[in-house]
Amino acid sequence: MGMESKYIWMDGKLVEFEKATIHVLTPALHYGAAVFEGIRAYETSKGPAIFRLKDHAERLIESAEIFGFRDLEITAQDVFEGCKAVVKANGLGDCYIRPLLYLTGGGWNLNVDGGRGALAIAAWEWGNYLGEEALAKGIRANISSFTRHHVNVSMTKAKVSGNYANSFLAKTESVRLGFEEAILLDAQGYVAECTGENIFIVRRGKIYTPATAPVLEGITRHAIHTIARDLGYKIRERPISRDQLYSADEVFVCGTAAECIGLSEIDFRKIGDGRTGPVTRSIQKVFHDAIRGNDPRYETWCDYVD
Ligand SMILES: Cc1ncc(COP(=O)(O)O)c(C=O)c1O
């Protein structure tokens, strides 16, 4: 994956890609003491637009506060402006944007107050996280042998870098077993989410998704909720068991990196007829119009770079 670009935003200014470095003893590297966002920009008829940038910028600051950062000098407005600046300076259209707010200058005593927060933002061209064929064919997933975070062990609403050790465990296992993605169950044994996506099932024309308590409140999840309702589907949050996945008519996952992708198979059991189903397709279509600024109902979700 080519992540190179000309510039990275660091501490309030653009620096050349090669010069965007931090010291090996930065505590964020040792303990995952950082929070991050994953954001996408899309080429539209009015130039590049960053999808739901305000929501992502606000979630980054919320994540930092949940992790324990106090008196942060970095604001959501800084993140908002930095993301636009990095896309513009690199001349990017369709791209992925990665803001990282990390603990530096102290923190070796495992105390957030021992250091300060610093912000870096990179952007690069990146295709679909689940592979280029995912949209056309759907993906195969397994139920992970690893459990998703308990709500009082890791803060599930915060995109804390250290939390993603759990995603690494599940995803590595899943890919080594020959699947494309892992579905994690929560500490009670109900379906939680994937390593980087929220999950939905369709059964007899109705859509169900787990409540947000043990999972990340995905911004794409919210967009999909809104689109599905506007399409006239009934959508409910409720606990979902493993076998309800197996017997669903359709299962799909969504996230910024993956966008909205159908599941063709889970644990060697075909979902529906093994192809992305009609409900998923109808939502995907509107979602793709929305991210490119082609649907006036959702234009406020697009933050134009210029
Ligand atoms: C664990 C997890 N769940 C869900 C999501 C989807 O969130 P979003 O739609 O805000 O990208 C992500 C991606 O950030 C994630 O890492």
The ligand as an ORCA input file, in Angstrom:
! r2SCAN-3c Opt
* xyz 0 1
  C     -13.882     -1.094     15.579
  C     -14.556     -0.242     14.593
  N     -15.899     -0.325     14.461
  C     -16.558      0.426     13.568
  C     -15.888      1.307     12.738
  C     -16.658      2.150     11.765
  O     -16.611      3.500     12.147
  P     -16.726      4.679     11.103
  O     -17.934      4.404     10.292
  O     -16.869      5.894     11.931
  O     -15.496      4.663     10.281
  C     -14.504      1.425     12.838
  C     -13.769      2.344     11.979
  O     -13.279      3.316     12.402
  C     -13.823      0.650     13.798
  O     -12.502      0.733     13.925
*
